Structure formats: structure tokens, C-alpha cells
Amino acid sequence: MIPAERTLRDLGRAIWPEAERGLLATIQMTVNDAELMRADAVLSTQHGTSAMTVLEWLKTRPARHSPATITETLSKVRFLKSLGAHTRNLNQVPIEKQRAYAQRIQARRPAKVREFKASTRTIELIFLLHVTLLELTDALLYQTGHRVSDLVRHATNARQSNRCDPLSSTANA
């Protein structure tokens, strides 16, 4: 017999804190407190000369595959690696669950993130850094592939136009 909807919701609410404690324990095995405090502090600071925070800067998605966009994406990857996002082994947590936690922090204003309890903020923050690094490296590969294709196309077009020019000049002579 299937329990009533309210009973299922109550069970889910009862299980949730235990699941979060398990995730927190997993994270604490891979991230030390100093790294966590540094990442938490730096994400709420201003990014460069812009009016946005580092967290908002990381949220902005690359638009095209121009050299400037590739440089910007590469600087984001380097920034995340400087926070140690590439060293954390979080493979035991399904990527869908990591994305869900990362999206929760992305959906909030940076000031609102500070209001949450430390355990929730830690889980969301670490998964945000990890998932963002994965997404940005994928985007960087995609952008670079497009850029290489553009360069090959331009080189091919230039070569073909150079071949055509000598023929047209001899035809006029």
C-alpha cells in the first residue's frame, strides 16, 4: 500500500538532514577549513573594476568564441583552479545532485547566500565551484574548437583567393 502524500513528504523532510550530513562529511574529507573559508570570502568580493561580485562573474556565461571570450573563460578556469576546485574528488556524488546544489546557490543573490547556515552554504559552495569548473572547461573546449574552425576556414579562403588572383591577372594580360 502506498502511503499518503503528506506521509511521504514528512519522510522526505526527515531524511533530508541526514542526507545533507552525509554530503557535508564527504566534502569535509576533500576540503580543509582554510580552503573553504577562502572560497567563501572571495566569492562575495568585487570582481576587478566591475560592479559585480566574483560569484556573479562566474555565473555569466560565455557568449561567443572570440579570442576575448576564450581569454575570459580561461581566466575563470584559472581562478577556480586557484581555489582548488580541480583537486576535489567528488565523484561519489552523482553529477545531477551536484548540479542541483550548484543551481540553488546560483539562483540567489550573493547577500542572500550569507543568511544560510554554514553546512548548507558549504555544500552549495563546493558543488558550485566543482560544477562551474566542469562547465567552463567544456565551454572552453567548445569555444576553442570553434575558433580553430574559424581560423582554418579563413586560411582556406585566403589560400583559395590567392590561387584565383594569379589566374585572373594572366587572363587580363
Contact map, one row per residue, 1 for C-alpha under 8 A:
11100000000000000000000000000000000000000000000000000000000000000000000000000000000000000000000000000000000000000000000000000000000000000000000000000000000000000000000000000
11110000000000000000000000000000000000000000000000000000000000000000000000000000000000000000000000000000000000000000000000000000000000000000000000000000000000000000000000000
11111011000000000000000000000000000000000000000000000000000000000000000000000000000000000000000000000000000000000000000000000000000000000000000000000000000000000000000000000
01111111000000000000000000000000000000000000000000000000000000000000000000000000000000000000000000000000000000000000000000000000000000000000000000000000000000000000000000000
00111111100000000000000000000000000000000000000000000000000000000000000000000000000000000000000000000000000000000000000000000000000000000000000000000000000000000000000000000
00011111110000000000000000000000000000000000000000000000000000000000000000000000000000000000000000000000000000000000000000000000000000000000000000000000000000000000000000000
00111111111000000000000000000000000000000000000000000000000000000000000000000000000000000000000000000000000000000000000000000000000000000000000000000000000000000000000000000
00111111111100000000000000000000000000000000000000000000000000000000000000000000000000000000000000000000000000000000000000000000000000000000000000000000000000000000000000000
00001111111110000000000000000000000000000000000000000000000000000000000000000000000000000000000000000000000000000000000000000000000000000000000000000000000000000000000000000
00000111111111000000000000000000000000000000000000000000000000000000000000000000000000000000000000000000000000000000000000000000000000000000000000000000000000000000000000000
00000011111111100000000000000000000000000000000000000000000000000000000000000000000000000000000000000000000000000000000000000000000000000000000000000000000000000000000000000
00000001111111110000000000000000000000000000000000000000000000000000000000000000000000000000000000000000000000000000000000000000000000000000000000000000000000000000000000000
00000000111111111000000000000000000000000000000000000000000000000000000000000000000000000000000000000000000000000000000000000000000000000000000000000000000000000000000000000
00000000011111111100000000000000000000000000000000000000000000000000000000000000000000000000000000000000000000000000000000000000000000000000000000000000000000000000000000000
00000000001111111110000000000000000000000000000000000000000000000000000000000000000000000000000000000000000000000000000000000000000000000000000000000000000000000000000000000
00000000000111111111000000000000000000000000000000000000000000000000000000000000000000000000000000000000000000000000000000000000000000000000000000000000000000000000000000000
00000000000011111111100000000000000000000000000000000000000000000000000000000000000000000000000000000000000000000000000000000000000000000000000000000000000000000000000000000
00000000000001111111110000000000000000000000000000000000000000000000000000000000000000000000000000000000000000000000000000000000000000000000000000000000000000000000000000000
00000000000000111111111000000000000000000000000000000000000000000000000000000000000000000000000000000000000000000000000000000000000000000000000000000000000000000000000000000
00000000000000011111111100000000000000000000000000000000000000000000000000000000000000000000000000000000000000000000000100100000000000000000000000000000000000000000000000000
00000000000000001111111110000000000000000000000000000000000000000000000000000000000000000000000000000000000000000000000000000000000000000000000000000000000000000000000000000
00000000000000000111111111000000000000000000000000000000000000000000000000000000000000000000000000000000000000000000000000000000000000000000000000000000000000000000000000000
00000000000000000011111111100000000000000000000000000000000000000000000000000000000000000000100000000000000000000000000000100000000000000000000000000000000000000000000000000
00000000000000000001111111110000000000000000000000000000000000000000000000000000000000000000000000000000000000000000001001100000000000000000000000000000000000000000000000000
00000000000000000000111111111000000000000000000000000000000000000000000000000000000000000000000000000000000000000000000000000000000000000000000000000000000000000000000000000
00000000000000000000011111111100000000000000000000000000000000000000000000000000000000000100000000000000000000000000000000000000000000000000000000000000000000000000000000000
00000000000000000000001111111110000000000000000000000000000000000000000000000000000000000100000000000000000000000000000000100100000000000000000000000000000000000000000000000
00000000000000000000000111111111100000000000000000000000000000000000000000000000000000000000000000000000000000000000000000000000000000000000000000000000000000000000000000000
00000000000000000000000011111111000000000000000000000000000000000000000000000000000000000000000000000000000000000000000000000000000000000000000000000000000000000000000000000
00000000000000000000000001111111000000000000000000000000000000000000000000000000000000011000000000000000000000000000000000000000000000000000000000000000000000000000000000000
00000000000000000000000000111111101100000000000000000000000000000000000000000000000000010000000000000000000000000000000000000000000000000000000000000000000000000000000000000
00000000000000000000000000011111111100000000000000000000000000000000000000000000000000000000000000000000000000000000000000000000000000000000000000000000000000000000000000000
00000000000000000000000000010011111110000000000000000000000000000000000000000000000000000000000000000000000000000000000000000000000000000000000000000000000000000000000000000
00000000000000000000000000000001111111000000000000000000000000000000000000000000000000000000000000000000000000000000000000000000000000000000000000000000000000000000000000000
00000000000000000000000000000011111111100000000000000000000000000000000000000000001100000000000000000000000000000000000000000000000000000000000000000000000000000000000000000
00000000000000000000000000000011111111110000000000000000000000000000000000000000000000000000000000000000000000000000000001000100000000000000000000000000000000000000000000000
00000000000000000000000000000000111111111000000000000000000000000000000000000000000000000000000000000000000000000000000000000000000000000000000000000000000000000000000000000
00000000000000000000000000000000011111111100000000000000000000000000000000000000001000000000000000000000000000000000000000000000000000000000000000000000000000000000000000000
00000000000000000000000000000000001111111110000000000000000000000000000000000000001000000000000000000000000000000000000000000000000000000000000000000000000000000000000000000
00000000000000000000000000000000000111111111000000000000000000000000000000000000000000000000000000000000000000000000000000001000000000000000000000000000000000000000000000000
00000000000000000000000000000000000011111111100000000000000000000000000000000000000000000000000000000000000000000000000000000000000000000000000000000000000000000000000000000
00000000000000000000000000000000000001111111100000000100000000000000000000000000000000000000000000000000000000000000000000000000000000000000000000000000000000000000000000000
00000000000000000000000000000000000000111111100000001110000000000000000000000000000000000000000000000000000000000000000000000000000000000000000000000000000000000000000000000
00000000000000000000000000000000000000011111110000001110000000000000000000000000000000000000000000000000000001100000000000000000000000000000000000000000000000000000000000000
00000000000000000000000000000000000000001111111000001100000000000000000000000000000000000000000000000000000000000000000000000000000000000000000000000000000000000000000000000
00000000000000000000000000000000000000000001111111111100000000000000000000000000000000000000000000000000000000000000000000000000000000000000000000000000000000000000000000000
00000000000000000000000000000000000000000000111111111100100000000000000000000000000000000000000000000000000000000000000000000000000000000000000000000000000000000000000000000
00000000000000000000000000000000000000000000011111000000000000000000000000000000000000000000000000000000000000000000000000000000000000000000000000000000000000000000000000000
00000000000000000000000000000000000000000000011111100000000000000000000000000000000000000000000000000000000000000000000000000000000000000000000000000000000000000000000000000
00000000000000000000000000000000000000000000011111110000000000000000000000000000000000000000000000000000000000000000000000000000000000000000000000000000000000000000000000000
00000000000000000000000000000000000000000000011011111000000000000000000000000000000000000000000000000000000000000000000000000000000000000000000000000000000000000000000000000
00000000000000000000000000000000000000000000011001111101100000000000000000000000000000000000000000000000000000000000000000000000000000000000000000000000000000000000000000000
00000000000000000000000000000000000000000011111000111111100000000000000000000000000000000000000000000000000001000000000000000000000000000000000000000000000000000000000000000
00000000000000000000000000000000000000000111111000011111110000000000000000000000000000000000000000000000000000000000000000000000000000000000000000000000000000000000000000000
00000000000000000000000000000000000000000011000000001111111000000000000000000000000000000000000000000000000001000000000000000000000000000000000000000000000000000000000000000
00000000000000000000000000000000000000000000000000011111111100000000000000000000000000000000000000000000000001000000000000000000000000000000000000000000000000000000000000000
00000000000000000000000000000000000000000000001000011111111100000000000000000000000000000000000000000000000000000000000000000000000000000000000000000000000000000000000000000
00000000000000000000000000000000000000000000000000000111111110000000000000010000000000000000000000000000000000000000000000000000000100000000000000000000000000000000000000000
00000000000000000000000000000000000000000000000000000011111110000000000000000000000000000000000000000000010000000000000000000000000000000000000000000000000000000000000000000
00000000000000000000000000000000000000000000000000000001111111000000000000000000000000000000000000000000000000000000000000000000000000000000000000000000000000000000000000000
00000000000000000000000000000000000000000000000000000000011111100000000000000000000000000000000000000000000000000000000000000000000000000000000000000000000000000000000000000
00000000000000000000000000000000000000000000000000000000000111111000100010000000000000000000000000000000000000000000000000000000000000000010000000000000000000000000000000000
00000000000000000000000000000000000000000000000000000000000011111000100000000000000000000000000000000000000000000000000000000000000000000000000000000000000000000000000000000
00000000000000000000000000000000000000000000000000000000000001111100100000000000000000000000000000000000000000000000000000000000000000000000001000000000000000000000000000000
00000000000000000000000000000000000000000000000000000000000001111110110000000000000000000000000000000000000000000000000000000000000000000000001101100000000000000000000000000
00000000000000000000000000000000000000000000000000000000000000011111110000000000000000000000000000000000000000000000000000000000000000000000001000100000000000000000000000000
00000000000000000000000000000000000000000000000000000000000000001111111000000000000000000000000000000000000000000000000000000000000000000000000000100000000000000000000000000
00000000000000000000000000000000000000000000000000000000000000000111111100000000000000000000000000000000000000000000000000000000000000000000000000000000000000000000000000000
00000000000000000000000000000000000000000000000000000000000001111111111110000000000000000000000000000000000000000000000000000000000000000000000000000000000000000000000000000
00000000000000000000000000000000000000000000000000000000000000001111111111000000000000000000000000000000000000000000000000000000000000000001001100000000000000000000000000000
00000000000000000000000000000000000000000000000000000000000000000011111111100000000000000000000000000000000000000000000000000000000000000000000000000000000000000000000000000
00000000000000000000000000000000000000000000000000000000000000000001111111110000000000000000000000000000000000000000000000000000000000000000000000000000000000000000000000000
00000000000000000000000000000000000000000000000000000000000001000000111111111000000000000000000000000000000000000000000000000000000000010011000000000000000000000000000000000
00000000000000000000000000000000000000000000000000000000000000000000011111111100000000000000000000000000000000000000000000000000000000000001000000000000000000000000000000000
00000000000000000000000000000000000000000000000000000000000000000000001111111110000000000000000000000000000000000000000000000000000000000000000000000000000000000000000000000
00000000000000000000000000000000000000000000000000000000010000000000000111111111000000000000000000000000000000000000000000000000000000010000000000000000000000000000000000000
00000000000000000000000000000000000000000000000000000000000000000000000011111111100000000000000000000000000000000000000000000000000010011000000000000000000000000000000000000
00000000000000000000000000000000000000000000000000000000000000000000000001111111110000000000000000000000000000000000000000000000000000000000000000000000000000000000000000000
00000000000000000000000000000000000000000000000000000000000000000000000000111111111000000000000000000000000000000000000000000000000000000000000000000000000000000000000000000
00000000000000000000000000000000000000000000000000000000000000000000000000011111111111000000000000000000000000000000000000000000100010000000000000000000000000000000000000000
00000000000000000000000000000000000000000000000000000000000000000000000000001111111111000000000000000000000000000000000000000000000010000000000000000000000000000000000000000
00000000000000000000000000000000000000000000000000000000000000000000000000000111111110000000000000000000000000000000000000000000000000000000000000000000000000000000000000000
00000000000000000000000000000000001001100000000000000000000000000000000000000011111110000000000000000000000000000000000000000000000000000000000000000000000000000000000000000
00000000000000000000000000000000001000000000000000000000000000000000000000000001111111110000000000000000000000000000000000000000000000000000000000000000000000000000000000000
00000000000000000000000000000000000000000000000000000000000000000000000000000001111111110000000000000000000000000000000000000100110010000000000000000000000000000000000000000
00000000000000000000000000000000000000000000000000000000000000000000000000000001100111110000000000000000000000000000000000000000010010000000000000000000000000000000000000000
00000000000000000000000000000000000000000000000000000000000000000000000000000000000111111000000000000000000000000000000000000000000000000000000000000000000000000000000000000
00000000000000000000000000000110000000000000000000000000000000000000000000000000000111111100000000000000000000000000000000000000010000000000000000000000000000000000000000000
00000000000000000000000000000100000000000000000000000000000000000000000000000000000000111111000000000000000000000000000000000000000000000000000000000000000000000000000000000
00000000000000000000000001100000000000000000000000000000000000000000000000000000000000011111100000000000000000000000000000000000000000000000000000000000000000000000000000000
00000000000000000000000000000000000000000000000000000000000000000000000000000000000000001111111000000000000000000000000000000000000000000000000000000000000000000000000000000
00000000000000000000000000000000000000000000000000000000000000000000000000000000000000001111110000000000000000000000000000000000000000000000000000000000000000000000000000000
00000000000000000000001000000000000000000000000000000000000000000000000000000000000000000111111011000000000000000000000000000000000000000000000000000000000000000000000000000
00000000000000000000000000000000000000000000000000000000000000000000000000000000000000000011111111000000000000000000000000000000000000000000000000000000000000000000000000000
00000000000000000000000000000000000000000000000000000000000000000000000000000000000000000010111111100000000000000000000000000000000000000000000000000000000000000000000000000
00000000000000000000000000000000000000000000000000000000000000000000000000000000000000000000011111110000000000000000000000000000000000000000000000000000000000000000000000000
00000000000000000000000000000000000000000000000000000000000000000000000000000000000000000000111111111000000000000000000000000000000000000000000000000000000000000000000000000
00000000000000000000000000000000000000000000000000000000000000000000000000000000000000000000111111111100000000000000000000000011001000000000000000000000000000000000000000000
00000000000000000000000000000000000000000000000000000000000000000000000000000000000000000000001111111110000000000000000000000011001000000000000000000000000000000000000000000
00000000000000000000000000000000000000000000000000000000000000000000000000000000000000000000000111111111000000000000000000000000000000000000000000000000000000000000000000000
00000000000000000000000000000000000000000000000000000000000000000000000000000000000000000000000011111111100000000000000000110011000000000000000000000000000000000000000000000
00000000000000000000000000000000000000000000000000000000000000000000000000000000000000000000000001111111110000000000000000011011101000000000000000000000000000000000000000000
00000000000000000000000000000000000000000000000000000000000000000000000000000000000000000000000000111111111000000000000000000001000000000000000000000000000000000000000000000
00000000000000000000000000000000000000000000000000000000000000000000000000000000000000000000000000011111111100000000000000010000000000000000000000000000000000000000000000000
00000000000000000000000000000000000000000000000000000000000000000000000000000000000000000000000000001111111100001000000000011001000000000000000000000000000000000000000000000
00000000000000000000000000000000000000000000000000000000001000000000000000000000000000000000000000000111111110000000000000000001000000000000000000000000000000000000000000000
00000000000000000000000000000000000000000000000000000000000000000000000000000000000000000000000000000011111110000000000000000000000000000000000000000000000000000000000000000
00000000000000000000000000000000000000000000000000000000000000000000000000000000000000000000000000000001111111011000000000000000000000000000000000000000000000000000000000000
00000000000000000000000000000000000000000000000000000000000000000000000000000000000000000000000000000000011111111000000000000000000000000000000000000000000000000000000000000
00000000000000000000000000000000000000000001000000001011000000000000000000000000000000000000000000000000000111111100000000000000000000000000000000000000000000000000000000000
00000000000000000000000000000000000000000001000000000000000000000000000000000000000000000000000000000000000011111110000000000000000000000000000000000000000000000000000000000
00000000000000000000000000000000000000000000000000000000000000000000000000000000000000000000000000000000000111111111000000000000000000000000000000000000000000000000000000000
00000000000000000000000000000000000000000000000000000000000000000000000000000000000000000000000000000000100111111111000010000000000000000000000000000000000000000000000000000
00000000000000000000000000000000000000000000000000000000000000000000000000000000000000000000000000000000000001111111100010000000000000000000000000000000000000000000000000000
00000000000000000000000000000000000000000000000000000000000000000000000000000000000000000000000000000000000000111111100000000000000000000000000000000000000000000000000000000
00000000000000000000000000000000000000000000000000000000000000000000000000000000000000000000000000000000000000011111110110000000000000000000000000000000000000000000000000000
00000000000000000000000000000000000000000000000000000000000000000000000000000000000000000000000000000000000000000111111110000000000000000000000000000000000000000000000000000
00000000000000000000000000000000000000000000000000000000000000000000000000000000000000000000000000000000000000000001111111000000000000000000000000000000000000000000000000000
00000000000000000000000100000000000000000000000000000000000000000000000000000000000000000000000000000000000000000000111111100000000000000000000000000000000000000000000000000
00000000000000000001000000000000000000000000000000000000000000000000000000000000000000000000000000000000000000000001111111110000000000000000000000000000000000000000000000000
00000000000000000000000000000000000000000000000000000000000000000000000000000000000000000000000000000000000000001101111111111000000000000000000000000000000000000000000000000
00000000000000000000000100000000000100000000000000000000000000000000000000000000000000000000000000000000000000000000011111111100000000000000000000000000000000000000000000000
00000000000000000001001100100000000000000000000000000000000000000000000000000000000000000000000000001000000000000000001111111110000000000000000000000000000000000000000000000
00000000000000000000000000000000000000000000000000000000000000000000000000000000000000000000000000001101100000000000000111111111000000000000000000000000000000000000000000000
00000000000000000000000000000000000000010000000000000000000000000000000000000000000000000000000000000100100000000000000011111111100000000000000000000000000000000000000000000
00000000000000000000000000100000000100000000000000000000000000000000000000000000000010000000000000000000000000000000000001111111110000000000000000000000000000000000000000000
00000000000000000000000000000000000000000000000000000000000000000000000000000000000000000000000001101100000000000000000000111111111000000000000000000000000000000000000000000
00000000000000000000000000000000000000000000000000000000000000000000000000000000000000000000000001101110110000000000000000011111111100000000000000000000000000000000000000000
00000000000000000000000000000000000000000000000000000000000000000000000000000001000010000000000000000100000000000000000000001111111110000000000000000000000000000000000000000
00000000000000000000000000000000000000000000000000000000000000000000000000000000000011010000000000000000000000000000000000000111111111000000000000000000000000000000000000000
00000000000000000000000000000000000000000000000000000000000000000000000000000000000000000000000001100100000000000000000000000011111111100000000000000000000000000000000000000
00000000000000000000000000000000000000000000000000000000010000000000000000000000000000000000000000000000000000000000000000000001111111110000000000000000000000000000000000000
00000000000000000000000000000000000000000000000000000000000000000000000000001001100011000000000000000000000000000000000000000000111111111000000000000000000000000000000000000
00000000000000000000000000000000000000000000000000000000000000000000000000000000000000000000000000000000000000000000000000000000011111111100000000000000000000000000000000000
00000000000000000000000000000000000000000000000000000000000000000000000000000000000000000000000000000000000000000000000000000000001111111110000000000000000000000000000000000
00000000000000000000000000000000000000000000000000000000000000000000000010011000000000000000000000000000000000000000000000000000000111111111000000000000000000000000000000000
00000000000000000000000000000000000000000000000000000000000000000000000000001000000000000000000000000000000000000000000000000000000011111111100000000000000000000000000000000
00000000000000000000000000000000000000000000000000000000000000000000000000000000000000000000000000000000000000000000000000000000000001111111110000000000000000000000000000000
00000000000000000000000000000000000000000000000000000000000001000000000010000000000000000000000000000000000000000000000000000000000000111111111000000000000000000000000000000
00000000000000000000000000000000000000000000000000000000000000000000010011000000000000000000000000000000000000000000000000000000000000011111111100000000000000000000000000000
00000000000000000000000000000000000000000000000000000000000000000000000000000000000000000000000000000000000000000000000000000000000000001111111110000000000000000000000000000
00000000000000000000000000000000000000000000000000000000000000000000000000000000000000000000000000000000000000000000000000000000000000000111111111000000000000000000000000000
00000000000000000000000000000000000000000000000000000000000000011100010000000000000000000000000000000000000000000000000000000000000000000011111111100000000000000000000000000
00000000000000000000000000000000000000000000000000000000000000001000010000000000000000000000000000000000000000000000000000000000000000000001111111110000000000000000000000000
00000000000000000000000000000000000000000000000000000000000000000000000000000000000000000000000000000000000000000000000000000000000000000000111111111000000000000000000000000
00000000000000000000000000000000000000000000000000000000000000001000000000000000000000000000000000000000000000000000000000000000000000000000011111111100000000000000000000000
00000000000000000000000000000000000000000000000000000000000000001110000000000000000000000000000000000000000000000000000000000000000000000000001111111110000000000000000000000
00000000000000000000000000000000000000000000000000000000000000000000000000000000000000000000000000000000000000000000000000000000000000000000000111111111000000000000000000000
00000000000000000000000000000000000000000000000000000000000000000000000000000000000000000000000000000000000000000000000000000000000000000000000011111111100000000000000000000
00000000000000000000000000000000000000000000000000000000000000000000000000000000000000000000000000000000000000000000000000000000000000000000000001111111110000000000000000000
00000000000000000000000000000000000000000000000000000000000000000000000000000000000000000000000000000000000000000000000000000000000000000000000000111111111000000000000000000
00000000000000000000000000000000000000000000000000000000000000000000000000000000000000000000000000000000000000000000000000000000000000000000000000011111111100000000000000000
00000000000000000000000000000000000000000000000000000000000000000000000000000000000000000000000000000000000000000000000000000000000000000000000000001111111110000000000000000
00000000000000000000000000000000000000000000000000000000000000000000000000000000000000000000000000000000000000000000000000000000000000000000000000000111111111000000000000000
00000000000000000000000000000000000000000000000000000000000000000000000000000000000000000000000000000000000000000000000000000000000000000000000000000011111111100000000000000
00000000000000000000000000000000000000000000000000000000000000000000000000000000000000000000000000000000000000000000000000000000000000000000000000000001111111110000000000000
00000000000000000000000000000000000000000000000000000000000000000000000000000000000000000000000000000000000000000000000000000000000000000000000000000000111111111000000000000
00000000000000000000000000000000000000000000000000000000000000000000000000000000000000000000000000000000000000000000000000000000000000000000000000000000011111111100000000000
00000000000000000000000000000000000000000000000000000000000000000000000000000000000000000000000000000000000000000000000000000000000000000000000000000000001111111110000000000
00000000000000000000000000000000000000000000000000000000000000000000000000000000000000000000000000000000000000000000000000000000000000000000000000000000000111111111000000000
00000000000000000000000000000000000000000000000000000000000000000000000000000000000000000000000000000000000000000000000000000000000000000000000000000000000011111111100000000
00000000000000000000000000000000000000000000000000000000000000000000000000000000000000000000000000000000000000000000000000000000000000000000000000000000000001111111110000000
00000000000000000000000000000000000000000000000000000000000000000000000000000000000000000000000000000000000000000000000000000000000000000000000000000000000000111111111000000
00000000000000000000000000000000000000000000000000000000000000000000000000000000000000000000000000000000000000000000000000000000000000000000000000000000000000011111111100000
00000000000000000000000000000000000000000000000000000000000000000000000000000000000000000000000000000000000000000000000000000000000000000000000000000000000000001111111110000
00000000000000000000000000000000000000000000000000000000000000000000000000000000000000000000000000000000000000000000000000000000000000000000000000000000000000000111111111000
00000000000000000000000000000000000000000000000000000000000000000000000000000000000000000000000000000000000000000000000000000000000000000000000000000000000000000011111111100
00000000000000000000000000000000000000000000000000000000000000000000000000000000000000000000000000000000000000000000000000000000000000000000000000000000000000000001111111110
00000000000000000000000000000000000000000000000000000000000000000000000000000000000000000000000000000000000000000000000000000000000000000000000000000000000000000000111111111
00000000000000000000000000000000000000000000000000000000000000000000000000000000000000000000000000000000000000000000000000000000000000000000000000000000000000000000011111111
00000000000000000000000000000000000000000000000000000000000000000000000000000000000000000000000000000000000000000000000000000000000000000000000000000000000000000000001111111
00000000000000000000000000000000000000000000000000000000000000000000000000000000000000000000000000000000000000000000000000000000000000000000000000000000000000000000000111111
00000000000000000000000000000000000000000000000000000000000000000000000000000000000000000000000000000000000000000000000000000000000000000000000000000000000000000000000011111
